[in-house]
Structure formats: C-alpha cells, structure tokens
Amino acid sequence: MEKTDKDVVLRQFPHLEQALLDELLQQSNLKKVEAGDEVMRTGQYIKYTILLLSGLLKVYREDDEGNEFLIYYLEPGNACAMSMMCSARNEQSQIKAKAVTDAEVILVPSHLSELWLGKYKTWHSFVIASYRQRFEELLQTLDSIAFKALDERLLFYLRRHVKVSGNEVRLSHQQIADELNSSREVISRLLKKLEQTGALTLHRNYLEIHDLEREFGS
C-alpha cells in the first residue's frame, strides 16, 4: 500500500494493534473507485475482505428485474461482512456493492484475513464486531419490511441515509421508490406530507432533512 496512506489508515482503524497495521500496510492493496463503480457483483468469487478507507459504499441485493434491496451502508473504518464471509468460504457473492461517492477501499487477501484471526486479537474482535453490527442492521431492515407500513418504512429509510450521509439526501423519488419496492407516485405523495409537517424540504435533486421525529401528521 502507498506510504502516503499510512496516516489515514491509522486514523480509520486505530483499534488495530501496531504489528497488524504494519502487515495491513505492507500486504494489502489500495483501490480507488469512483461514484457508481461496482466493488462487488453477484456471482463473483471474492478473494479479499473489503475495508473502507474513505467515501461511502452501498451493499445491496438485486432481483431479476433490477429492483434493489438495500442491506447496509459501509462508512470509513467499516469492513464488509459479506466479503469476509464469501472469501472465507470461497463462495460466489450473492450481493452487490457500489460506491455511492468516490471512495478508497483496502483489499485484504483472504488468506491473510484467515491467518490474522488466530494471530491478532484485535483483528478477531474487529471481524466479530463487523458481523454483529451488520446482523443487527439486517434485523432492523427486516423488521421494517415485515412489521411497518410504508410511511414508517420511508422514515426508517431516510433516517438511515441521514446517519451515513448527513441531512442532504441526494436521491430521486424514483430511486427511493425502487429501494422500498413502491411507486414513484406513492413516495412523492408521502414525501410531500413530510414536507408539510416541516420534517424536510423537497428540492429539485435532493431532500433537505430537518426533523424526522415529527413524522406524518405530527
């Protein structure tokens, strides 16, 4: 890995012990991707664990008709649990990962990831914490789909976006509808109701979030 990236790596992964960080810097690969680029694709054999150094990645599944189902977002300092699982089992990926913004990822070869589990306590803890975090996020998503009405699912979806990307949600009504498996017309109507409560402001190319706790009709 380029020496110039050392300070950034130390800042994003400060909990990893020094010897492990040294190996990470020496033996992993740094890859720069542009917004919209695929980092993982369905059917691909994954030979590495993905660590996010900068930017934002979206991990999702896609059906035969191209509809997307968001699984989770990756922020700097996160690892992709799905890439860990696929590389460890030498299995084909069942998900996709795409750069939401320009990003830098660290690709850790699968044999190193496995070796470090027994060699470094901090890596073992990091891997377990990554699985736990993604599992909890997946449960929240499933709860939203199984038990909540569409207006509640929309609020859950927007809060998730605000958490990872701030108060400006740069998604079209159609993109939101696709990810919530709804129609653009329905989503537009719900967003307009939220605007009327003061929860957000609709702009031409983005949503400006103010207070999602106001909810519908509050």
KOLSE-371233 format. One record per residue (C-alpha): x negated, y negated, z negated; residue in three letters. Coordinates in steps of 0.5 Angstrom, whole numbers, plus 500, padded with zeros to 3 digits. Each point is the difference from the previous one (the first is absolute). Example, Ala and Ser with C-alpha at 12.3 -4.5 7.8 and 13.67 -1.06 7.14 Angstrom:
475509484Ala;498493502Ser;
//
This chain:
500500500Met;498493501Glu;496497495Lys;504493500Thr;506504498Asp;497502493Lys;503494496Asp;507501503Val;500508498Val;497499493Leu;506494499Arg;505505503Gln;498506497Phe;497498493Pro;502506496His;496505504Leu;493502497Glu;494497503Gln;497506503Ala;507502503Leu;500493503Leu;493501503Asp;502506503Glu;506497503Leu;496494503Leu;495505503Gln;504505503Gln;507498501Ser;502496507Asn;503493500Leu;505499505Lys;503493502Lys;507500503Val;505495503Glu;507499498Ala;505505504Gly;494505500Asp;501507498Glu;496503495Val;503507499Met;505503505Arg;505506500Thr;497507502Gly;493497499Gln;495504496Tyr;497496494Ile;493501499Lys;499494495Tyr;503496494Thr;502493501Ile;498495495Leu;503493502Leu;495494499Leu;504494503Ser;506499503Gly;507504500Leu;502507502Leu;507503501Lys;501507499Val;506503503Tyr;503506504Arg;504499507Glu;505504503Asp;501503507Asp;504493502Glu;495496497Gly;503498493Asn;495498495Glu;501502493Phe;495496495Leu;496505495Ile;496495497Tyr;495494501Tyr;493500499Leu;496494497Glu;493499499Pro;497504495Gly;505506501Asn;499507503Ala;505503505Cys;502506496Ala;503503507Met;493500503Ser;497503494Met;505506500Met;499501507Cys;493500500Ser;499505494Ala;505505503Arg;497499508Asn;508499502Glu;503495505Gln;502494498Ser;508499499Gln;500493499Ile;497493504Lys;496495497Ala;500493504Lys;496493498Ala;505495498Val;495495500Thr;492500502Asp;497505496Ala;494504498Glu;500507498Val;495504497Ile;500507502Leu;497505495Val;499507504Pro;504506497Ser;494504497His;498494496Leu;506499497Ser;501507498Glu;493500497Leu;501494496Trp;506503497Leu;495504496Gly;494495500Lys;503494498Tyr;505499494Lys;502493503Thr;502503507Trp;504506497His;504494496Ser;501496506Phe;503506504Val;505502495Ile;502493499Ala;501499507Ser;504506500Tyr;504498494Arg;501493503Gln;503502507Arg;504505497Phe;504495495Glu;500495506Glu;503506504Leu;505502495Leu;503492500Gln;501500507Thr;504507500Leu;504497494Asp;501494504Ser;503504506Ile;504505496Ala;503496495Phe;500493502Lys;505496505Ala;497497506Leu;500493497Asp;496503494Glu;495503504Arg;499494504Leu;498496494Leu;495506498Phe;497500506Tyr;499492500Leu;497501493Arg;495505502Arg;498495506His;499494495Val;496505496Lys;495501505Val;500494505Ser;503494496Gly;506496501Asn;500499507Glu;502507503Val;499500508Arg;504505502Leu;506499505Ser;507502498His;499506505Gln;494503497Gln;504499493Ile;506504503Ala;495505503Asp;497502494Glu;506500496Leu;504504505Asn;505495501Ser;502495506Ser;497493501Arg;507497499Glu;501503494Val;494498497Ile;500493503Ser;507499496Arg;497503493Leu;494495501Leu;505494501Lys;503502494Lys;494500496Leu;498493503Glu;507497498Gln;498502493Thr;493497500Gly;496506500Ala;497499506Leu;500495506Thr;500503507Leu;495497505His;499502508Arg;495505499Asn;499502492Tyr;504500494Leu;498495494Glu;502503494Ile;502496494His;503504494Asp;503507502Leu;502501493Glu;506496502Arg;503506504Glu;506500504Phe;506495498Gly;496498493Ser;
//
